[in-house]
Amino acid sequence: MTAVEQVLALVRPEIIALAPYSSARKESKGGRVWLDANENPETPAVHQPLLNRYPEPQPADLIATLATLYGVTPAQTLVTRGSDEGIDLLLRTFCRAGQDAILITPPTYGMYVVAADIQGARTVRVPLLRDQNFALDADAVLRAVTPDVKLIFLCSPNNPTGGLLDRTAVMKVVRSFAGRAMVVVDEAYVDFSGQPSLAAEIPSHPNLVVLRTLSKAYGLAGARVGTTIADPAVIAILQKVIAPYPVPAPVLQAALAALTPDGLAAARESVRQLVAERQRLMAALPQLAVVKRVWPSDANYILIEVTDGARLMAAGRAAGIIWRDRSKDVPNTIRLTVGTAEENNQTLEVLSRG
């Protein structure tokens, strides 16, 4: 079998045989009088055009723009409602309830397990190496993968720890499971790292999937615009599973506006400012008595170990500042999102009071 045929052999048989939902907009192009989808011919009085019409299932202009942004082809690109929908699609496509499993590397993003639980898939856990700044233990992953593991989720930069996973270690996992498991690299925060995406490796490794989003660097968390990047054969399968209209018209307009030359320049400047603030916080936090450890970060947040996480979280709330308590993942840790200079000053002030 070819490498792509090996990947397709991992797909649930019932998905291969599935006839996807065929929307009216997918079946019919062009036209002036649309009477095929039970739509209201009038649009409501809002400042958005064509809200009375269903949008394109996969808007061609957005697909082309995202493909250019991420250095891939449109055939490798699927737009989803945030990366979370991409995660869910992969679970539903590759994992059979009660039979298949995923592998995660905790502490990591919680939606992988949630999606697996919903699908009825087992979760295998291979912890990151805390004494090595939460590095990926590729050899442990290789030992832990059993034949029922169909998806390996690697978050890089990792949430909540903040660090990039070593590229060589990630690719070792990808190569080791060619034809045996899909390796999903979640790059939601890679824009803050200054490092290139792994998406360029997909043509040579069709069992690699990369997740990207406009929620972080591009400031569109409320719009929910995620991208799943994969081999065209994998994208074609995922298109069978995805709901017919994942990109509402206002979301499409917001995304395209964010990806104009001016929008991209604004995003780059935002990233520059946030990285500078991250570095300032990284230098200031170790000087505080309540901070026991600060882990290196390549993202727009910092994980810190503190003397008393519950007490400091309460102090933050009392001052009107909400951080993220990650003590369930790593005892007495708080994840601090990098905000504006003023917001970061307030964080330092509250923590300095202990």
Order of alpha helices (4+ residues) and beta strands (2+ residues): alpha-alpha-alpha-alpha-beta-alpha-beta-alpha-beta-alpha-beta-alpha-beta-beta-beta-alpha-alpha-alpha-beta-beta-alpha-beta-beta-alpha
